[in-house]
C-alpha cells in the first residue's frame, strides 16, 4: 500500500525522536546509578582512633605506614598524616620516640 511522502517523513521523524528519547533516558539512568553507588559508599561508618608506637632502631615513618596500612595504599598520604598528627617537620625519628598512628575501624 502506498503511503504519501508526508506520512513517511512523519514516521522517520517519530523514529528519530524515539531514538533520542531512548538515548537521553539511558544517560540519565546511568548517571542516577553512578551517583547512587558513589553516595552509598560514603555511608560506611569509619571511626578513627590512634595507636601509640614506640620507634625501634632503624625504623622509618615509611616502614611504619607500610606495616599499618599495607603496601597497596598510598604510603605518602599516611606518612604525611603521621607527621602532621605528631607535629614532626622532617622524617627524622629516633629510637624510643613514641608516635601516634591513625587507624581506621569500621563501625
C-alpha positions as CSV (number, residue, x, y, z in Angstrom):
1,X,0.0,0.0,0.0
2,X,1.3,3.4,-0.9
3,X,2.0,6.0,1.8
4,X,2.5,9.6,0.8
5,X,5.8,11.4,1.3
6,X,4.3,13.4,4.2
7,X,3.4,10.2,6.1
8,X,6.9,8.7,5.5
9,X,8.6,11.8,6.7
10,X,6.4,11.9,9.8
11,X,7.3,8.2,10.6
12,X,11.0,8.9,10.2
13,X,10.8,12.0,12.4
14,X,8.9,10.0,15.1
15,X,11.5,7.2,14.9
16,X,14.4,9.8,15.3
17,X,12.6,11.4,18.3
18,X,12.1,8.0,19.9
19,X,15.8,7.2,19.5
20,X,16.8,10.5,21.0
21,X,14.4,10.0,24.0
22,X,15.8,6.5,24.5
23,X,19.4,7.8,24.5
24,X,18.6,10.6,26.9
25,X,16.8,8.1,29.2
26,X,19.7,5.7,29.1
27,X,22.2,8.5,30.0
28,X,20.0,9.8,32.9
29,X,19.5,6.3,34.3
30,X,23.3,5.6,34.1
31,X,24.0,8.9,36.0
32,X,21.5,8.1,38.7
33,X,23.0,4.6,39.1
34,X,26.6,6.0,39.4
35,X,25.5,8.7,41.8
36,X,23.7,6.1,44.0
37,X,26.8,3.9,44.1
38,X,29.1,6.9,45.0
39,X,26.8,8.2,47.7
40,X,26.2,4.7,49.2
41,X,30.0,4.1,49.5
42,X,30.2,7.3,51.6
43,X,27.8,5.9,54.2
44,X,30.2,3.3,55.6
45,X,30.9,4.4,59.1
46,X,34.6,4.5,59.9
47,X,35.9,5.6,63.2
48,X,39.5,6.8,63.6
49,X,41.5,6.1,66.7
50,X,45.2,6.4,67.4
51,X,47.7,3.7,68.2
52,X,50.9,4.5,70.0
53,X,54.0,3.1,68.5
54,X,57.5,3.2,70.1
55,X,60.2,3.7,67.5
56,X,62.8,0.9,67.2
57,X,66.3,1.2,66.0
58,X,66.5,1.7,62.2
59,X,62.7,2.1,61.8
60,X,61.4,4.8,59.4
61,X,58.0,6.5,59.0
62,X,57.7,4.9,55.6
63,X,58.1,1.4,57.2
64,X,55.6,2.2,59.9
65,X,53.0,3.5,57.4
66,X,53.6,0.4,55.2
67,X,53.1,-2.0,58.1
68,X,50.0,-0.3,59.4
69,X,48.2,0.5,56.1
70,X,49.6,-2.0,53.6
71,X,51.9,-1.7,50.6
72,X,48.9,-1.3,48.2
73,X,47.8,2.0,49.8
74,X,49.2,5.5,49.2
75,X,52.0,5.4,51.8
76,X,52.9,9.1,51.2
77,X,49.5,10.1,52.4
78,X,49.9,8.1,55.6
79,X,53.4,9.4,56.2
80,X,52.1,12.9,55.9
81,X,49.2,12.2,58.3
82,X,51.6,10.6,60.9
83,X,53.9,13.6,60.6
84,X,51.0,16.1,61.0
85,X,49.5,14.3,63.9
86,X,52.8,14.1,65.8
87,X,54.0,17.6,64.8
88,X,57.0,16.2,63.1
89,X,58.5,18.5,60.5
90,X,61.1,16.2,58.9
91,X,61.1,12.5,58.6
92,X,63.7,12.0,61.2
93,X,62.6,9.9,64.1
94,X,64.7,8.4,66.9
95,X,64.6,5.0,68.7
96,X,62.5,5.2,71.9
97,X,60.3,8.0,70.5
98,X,56.6,7.4,70.8
99,X,54.3,8.5,68.0
100,X,50.6,8.2,67.3
101,X,49.4,6.5,64.2
102,X,45.8,6.9,62.9
103,X,43.9,3.6,62.4
104,X,40.5,3.4,60.8
105,X,38.0,1.0,62.2
106,X,34.6,0.3,60.6
107,X,31.7,0.7,63.0
